[in-house]
Each structure stands twice: as structure tokens, then as C-alpha cells.
Amino acid sequence: MTEQIRLLDRDGNPCTVNIEDLIAIKPTADGPEFYTKDSMYFYPTTMDELLILFKNKGFERLDRTNLVNMNHVKTFDPKARKVYFEHPVTQDSKFATVSEANVSKVEHLVKEDAAKYKAFPKPLFWKG
């Protein structure tokens, strides 16, 4: 099986390149350039470039400091503005922050904690 690497082409479009087709890798101030006999590619070095590469795999930018694989997000805490990758959440749960501008991408993932809403006793005047 041929090993492959995901890179960006000259126009910034994501592509997959067979590693055995690479003839040279040259460092530049903007990151490494990967050469085959026919083309030049570059490795994404910014969050925007990484998003181009991984967006079709389910990743979203939820904050300026992260790209999150939305396929793994289980719940969103709107008060703390964090997404979690498991439910129920524990103190050791991994999370990613969500900027105010990106809350709309995850607000559908809010889960209420059922333990907070215990059944109330019926009032004395309750009929039924």
C-alpha cells in the first residue's frame, strides 16, 4: 500500500500526494514546499490552511485557537462556551473553546443534565 500525504496545491486546494512520487522537499519562510516531477505542493502552516485541508473531514474552526472534529463532539456547555467529546462530562473531559461568533455552529448540541430536574412533589391543591 502506498503511503500518502495531504497537501495543498499551488492554488490552495487540498489534494493527496503519494509519498513515493515526491522528488524533493525544500524549506521556505512560508513552510516546506513538496515537489513531484510535475507539480509543487505546500504543507498548510496556518489555521486557515489547515481548515481548507480538513473541512471536508468534519473539522470546524470554533475559536481562533482550534479546529475541532465535529464528528466527535458530544455536547456543548453554553455558559462556559466549551464543546466536549463525551457525555456525561467529567472533570477530566477534554474540551475545546467556542468563540461567541461561532456559538451558532454548536448550540444544537446543548444537553440538559437530567439530574438537575428532579420531579417536584405535587402541590396539595393539585388534582389528578
Summary of the structure (lengths in Angstrom):
residues: 128
radius of gyration: 22.8
end to end distance: 69.3
largest distance: 84.5
contacts: 284
relative contact order: 0.12
helix: 23%
strand: 30%
